[in-house]
Amino acid sequence: MADVLSVNEQNFQSEILEHKGVAVVDFSAEWCGPCRFITPIIENLQKQYADAADVKFAKLDVDEARKIALEYGIRAVPTLIVFKNGNEVERMLGVQPEAVIRDRVEKHRG
């Protein structure tokens, strides 16, 4: 079973922007308290979608990938951005319930 993918400035293009399907990126930081609450939710969703080639979950540290954080206008963490075929289709600010994230993934899968 795959862990949540860690993305950075070196692999963001290939892992997220070139991914065919839905990718949920958790923009977070080590020092962020609420980010610790969303990590197990993202990990659990990753397990649920482990066999779905069209869905992936990734974590991006905004302190290590400042250029990407700036490019996407990340002003608060955690921020979840849902990408479909490399394009941003939705964003969620703050900790979200697992069911809400799953609903957004399913909304964009079809």
C-alpha positions as CSV (number, residue, x, y, z in Angstrom):
1,M,0.0,0.0,0.0
2,A,1.4,3.4,-1.0
3,D,2.1,6.1,1.5
4,V,0.9,9.7,0.9
5,L,3.2,11.1,-1.8
6,S,5.6,13.8,-0.7
7,V,5.8,16.5,-3.5
8,N,8.3,19.3,-3.9
9,E,9.6,21.7,-6.5
10,Q,11.4,18.9,-8.2
11,N,8.5,16.5,-8.7
12,F,5.4,18.6,-8.5
13,Q,5.2,18.9,-12.3
14,S,5.5,15.2,-13.0
15,E,3.5,13.9,-10.0
16,I,0.6,16.5,-9.9
17,L,0.4,18.6,-13.1
18,E,1.0,15.6,-15.4
19,H,-1.2,13.2,-13.5
20,K,-4.3,12.0,-15.4
21,G,-7.1,12.0,-12.9
22,V,-7.6,13.6,-9.5
23,A,-4.8,14.7,-7.2
24,V,-5.4,16.2,-3.8
25,V,-2.4,18.2,-2.5
26,D,-2.2,19.0,1.2
27,F,-0.3,22.3,1.5
28,S,1.0,22.2,5.0
29,A,4.0,23.0,7.3
30,E,5.8,21.2,10.1
31,W,5.0,24.0,12.6
32,C,1.3,24.0,11.8
33,G,-0.9,22.6,14.6
34,P,-4.1,22.0,12.5
35,C,-1.9,20.3,9.8
36,R,-1.3,17.5,12.2
37,F,-5.0,16.9,12.4
38,I,-5.4,16.6,8.6
39,T,-2.5,14.2,8.1
40,P,-4.3,11.1,9.4
41,I,-7.3,12.0,7.4
42,I,-5.3,12.2,4.2
43,E,-3.4,9.0,5.1
44,N,-6.8,7.2,5.6
45,L,-8.1,8.4,2.2
46,Q,-4.9,7.3,0.5
47,K,-5.5,3.8,1.9
48,Q,-9.1,3.8,0.6
49,Y,-8.0,4.9,-2.9
50,A,-4.9,2.7,-3.0
51,D,-6.2,0.7,-5.9
52,A,-7.5,3.7,-7.9
53,A,-4.9,4.7,-10.5
54,D,-6.8,7.9,-11.2
55,V,-6.6,9.3,-7.6
56,K,-3.6,10.3,-5.6
57,F,-3.0,12.2,-2.4
58,A,0.1,14.3,-1.9
59,K,1.6,16.5,0.8
60,L,3.6,19.6,0.1
61,D,5.6,21.5,2.8
62,V,5.2,25.2,2.0
63,D,8.4,26.1,3.7
64,E,10.4,23.7,1.5
65,A,8.5,24.5,-1.7
66,R,8.0,28.2,-1.3
67,K,7.9,28.8,-5.1
68,I,4.9,26.5,-5.6
69,A,3.1,27.9,-2.5
70,L,3.5,31.4,-3.9
71,E,2.4,30.3,-7.4
72,Y,-0.9,28.9,-5.9
73,G,-1.4,31.8,-3.5
74,I,-1.2,29.7,-0.4
75,R,-1.8,32.2,2.5
76,A,-2.9,29.7,5.2
77,V,-2.2,26.1,6.0
78,P,-3.6,23.6,5.8
79,T,-4.9,24.3,2.3
80,L,-6.1,21.4,0.2
81,I,-6.1,21.9,-3.6
82,V,-7.9,19.4,-5.8
83,F,-6.4,19.0,-9.3
84,K,-8.0,17.2,-12.2
85,N,-5.7,16.4,-15.1
86,G,-3.2,19.0,-13.8
87,N,-5.7,21.9,-13.4
88,E,-6.9,23.3,-10.1
89,V,-10.6,22.5,-9.8
90,E,-11.3,23.2,-6.1
91,R,-9.6,24.3,-2.9
92,M,-10.5,23.9,0.7
93,L,-9.0,25.9,3.6
94,G,-8.5,24.5,7.0
95,V,-9.0,21.0,8.4
96,Q,-11.8,19.2,6.5
97,P,-13.8,16.1,7.5
98,E,-12.8,13.0,5.7
99,A,-16.3,12.7,4.1
100,V,-16.0,16.2,2.6
101,I,-12.7,15.5,1.0
102,R,-14.0,12.2,-0.3
103,D,-17.1,13.9,-1.8
104,R,-14.8,16.4,-3.6
105,V,-12.7,13.6,-5.0
106,E,-15.7,11.7,-6.2
107,K,-17.2,14.9,-7.7
108,H,-14.2,15.4,-10.0
109,R,-13.5,11.7,-10.8
110,G,-16.1,11.3,-13.5
